């Protein structure tokens, strides 16, 4: 964690959620975050932030991005890697960047439904004799904008579990936050409406897509984690544009097959009408991630 002096921010405040796919090019991501409508973000909720991993050229992505944007940051690893008996030097996790100093930073462990440490081949650590440890988790913190205090949390929920499992993870995350007061949660919630590790579920969903063509872009009825958010007082309908997918693994995939996986939730805050947008993670012709940015302005 590194804190920098807060900068003056006028209301409304801007929050961005982004799965950076490791963020191997922080300079390019920072360039997009300096352009409207992303420019001037007060809070950035970052998922899949690599730290010393080979796939991202061993960069410390959250730290480098925060330095480029002159923001405070807190990084929380989910998984750690080492070669042989050496030290753990490479990590995969989540981060919060803020335009004011962060306080009460903590890691929130989430229930394990799929043990990634036992996966024999993992794109994050292709080297032989690599040891992995860790589990899915979230990072939470508090920030002050003027006299206002705000709770923050970002998570990368499990995709290799049924929707009920993601709802349990969301309940764990919210249980680690104050039960009342202004709060922002978000990140890659992996709202795929199925367990993507179950081939029969995947085939059944594809067979039903002609009858439910909006399923992947409007996953709310299939994902009980949204009920968990609502019971805890969080609003997500105004903070996220409807039917706007955020996941594009390939441009050849038809739009109706692109999933809405990344979300922002607000409690005790007001989303500015019409401000919620999905912004392509593209600089020129080059995509910087297989996920896009979600952005929303809010007021207290």
Residue pairs with C-beta under 8 A, 6 or more apart in sequence:
1 72
1 73
1 74
1 75
1 102
1 105
2 63
2 66
2 72
2 73
3 72
3 101
3 102
4 66
4 70
4 71
4 72
4 101
5 101
6 72
6 99
6 100
6 101
6 144
6 145
7 70
7 99
7 100
9 40
9 42
9 99
9 100
9 145
11 299
11 300
12 272
12 275
12 297
12 298
12 299
13 42
13 43
13 145
13 297
13 298
13 299
14 38
14 40
14 41
14 42
14 43
14 295
14 296
14 297
14 298
15 41
15 42
15 43
15 44
15 45
15 184
15 186
15 264
15 295
15 296
15 297
15 298
16 33
16 38
16 41
16 43
16 44
16 45
16 293
16 294
16 295
17 44
17 45
17 47
17 154
17 186
17 187
17 188
17 262
17 263
17 264
17 293
17 294
17 295
18 29
18 44
18 45
18 46
18 47
18 262
18 281
18 289
18 291
18 292
18 293
18 294
19 47
19 48
19 156
19 187
19 188
19 261
19 262
19 289
19 290
19 291
20 29
20 46
20 47
20 48
20 49
20 61
20 288
20 289
20 291
21 48
21 288
21 289
21 290
21 291
22 48
22 49
22 50
22 53
22 55
22 56
22 61
22 92
22 124
23 29
23 46
23 48
23 49
23 50
23 56
23 59
23 61
23 62
23 64
23 65
23 289
24 50
24 55
24 56
24 57
24 59
24 61
25 288
26 59
26 61
26 64
26 65
26 68
27 68
28 283
28 286
28 288
29 65
29 281
29 288
30 65
30 68
30 69
31 283
32 38
32 279
32 281
32 283
32 288
32 293
33 39
33 41
33 44
33 69
34 69
37 275
37 277
37 279
37 295
38 279
38 293
38 295
41 97
41 99
41 295
42 98
42 99
42 100
42 145
43 96
43 97
43 98
43 99
43 143
43 152
43 184
44 65
44 69
44 71
44 95
44 96
44 97
44 98
45 94
45 96
45 152
45 154
45 184
45 186
45 187
45 264
46 61
46 62
46 65
46 94
46 95
46 96
46 97
46 154
47 94
47 154
47 155
47 156
47 187
47 188
47 262
47 291
48 92
48 94
48 156
48 188
48 289
49 61
49 62
49 75
49 92
49 93
49 94
49 95
50 56
50 59
50 61
50 90
50 91
50 92
50 124
51 60
51 61
51 62
51 63
51 75
51 77
51 90
51 91
51 92
51 93
52 58
52 59
52 60
52 89
52 90
52 91
53 81
53 90
53 91
53 92
53 124
53 125
54 90
54 125
54 126
54 127
55 123
55 124
58 90
61 95
62 73
62 75
62 95
62 97
63 73
63 75
65 73
65 97
66 72
66 73
66 95
66 97
69 97
71 97
71 98
71 99
72 97
72 98
72 99
72 100
72 101
72 102
73 95
73 96
73 97
73 98
73 102
74 95
74 96
74 102
74 105
74 139
74 141
75 91
75 93
75 94
75 95
75 139
76 93
76 94
76 95
76 105
76 107
76 137
76 138
76 139
77 91
77 92
77 93
77 134
78 91
78 92
78 93
78 94
78 134
78 135
78 136
78 137
78 156
79 91
79 92
79 93
79 116
79 117
79 124
79 132
79 133
79 134
79 135
80 88
80 90
80 91
80 132
80 133
80 134
81 88
81 89
81 90
81 91
81 92
81 124
81 125
81 130
81 131
81 132
82 88
82 89
82 90
82 130
82 131
83 127
83 129
83 130
83 131
84 129
84 131
88 131
88 133
90 125
92 124
92 134
93 137
93 139
94 137
94 138
94 139
94 154
94 155
94 156
94 187
95 139
95 154
96 102
96 105
96 139
96 141
96 152
96 153
96 154
98 141
98 143
98 152
99 145
100 143
100 144
100 145
101 143
101 144
102 141
102 142
102 143
102 152
103 141
103 142
103 143
103 144
104 140
104 141
104 142
105 139
105 140
105 141
106 139
106 140
106 141
106 176
107 137
107 138
107 139
108 137
108 138
108 139
108 140
108 153
108 155
108 172
108 173
108 176
109 135
109 136
109 137
109 172
110 135
110 136
110 137
110 138
110 155
110 157
110 158
110 169
110 172
110 173
111 136
111 165
111 168
111 169
111 172
112 135
112 136
113 158
113 160
113 161
113 165
114 158
114 160
114 161
114 197
116 122
116 132
116 134
116 135
117 132
117 133
117 134
117 135
119 132
122 132
125 132
136 155
136 156
136 157
136 158
136 169
137 155
138 153
138 154
138 155
138 156
138 173
138 176
138 187
139 153
139 154
139 155
140 151
140 152
140 153
140 173
140 176
140 177
141 151
141 152
141 153
142 149
142 150
142 151
142 152
143 149
143 150
143 152
144 150
148 182
148 300
149 181
149 182
150 182
150 183
150 184
151 177
151 178
151 181
151 182
151 183
151 184
152 183
152 184
152 185
153 173
153 176
153 177
153 183
153 184
153 185
153 186
154 185
154 186
154 187
155 169
155 170
155 173
155 185
155 187
155 188
155 189
156 187
156 188
156 190
157 166
157 169
157 170
157 187
157 188
157 189
157 190
157 225
158 165
158 166
158 169
158 190
159 190
159 192
159 195
159 196
159 197
160 195
160 196
160 197
161 195
161 197
162 194
162 195
162 201
163 191
163 193
163 194
163 222
163 223
163 224
163 225
164 224
165 195
166 189
166 190
166 191
166 223
166 225
167 223
167 224
167 225
167 227
167 228
169 225
170 189
170 225
170 228
170 229
171 228
173 185
174 185
174 228
174 229
174 232
174 234
177 183
177 185
179 232
180 233
180 268
181 267
181 268
182 267
182 268
182 269
182 300
183 234
183 266
183 267
183 268
183 269
184 264
184 265
184 266
184 267
184 269
184 298
185 229
185 234
185 264
185 265
185 267
186 262
186 263
186 264
186 265
186 294
187 262
187 263
188 261
188 262
188 291
189 223
189 225
189 261
189 262
189 263
190 261
191 219
191 222
191 223
191 225
191 259
191 260
191 261
191 263
192 216
192 219
192 259
192 261
193 205
193 215
193 216
193 219
193 222
193 223
194 201
194 202
194 205
194 222
195 201
196 202
205 215
208 215
209 215
209 256
209 257
213 256
214 243
214 256
215 222
216 245
216 256
216 257
216 258
216 259
216 260
217 243
217 244
217 245
217 255
217 256
217 258
217 259
217 260
218 242
218 243
218 260
219 259
219 260
220 226
226 236
229 236
229 265
232 267
233 267
233 268
234 265
234 266
234 267
235 265
235 266
235 267
235 271
236 263
236 264
236 265
236 266
238 266
238 271
238 273
238 276
238 296
239 263
239 264
239 265
239 266
239 271
239 276
239 296
239 298
240 260
240 263
240 264
240 276
240 294
240 296
241 276
241 277
241 278
243 260
244 260
244 277
244 278
245 255
245 258
245 259
245 260
245 278
245 292
246 258
246 259
246 260
246 261
246 262
246 278
246 291
246 292
246 294
247 258
247 259
247 260
247 261
247 262
247 290
247 291
247 292
248 258
248 287
248 290
248 291
248 292
249 290
261 291
262 291
262 292
262 294
263 294
264 276
264 294
264 296
266 296
266 298
268 300
269 298
269 299
269 300
270 298
270 299
270 300
271 296
271 297
271 298
272 296
272 297
272 298
272 299
275 295
275 296
275 297
275 298
276 294
276 295
276 296
277 294
277 295
277 296
278 292
278 293
278 294
278 295
279 292
279 293
279 294
279 295
280 287
280 292
280 293
281 287
281 288
281 289
281 291
281 292
281 293
282 288
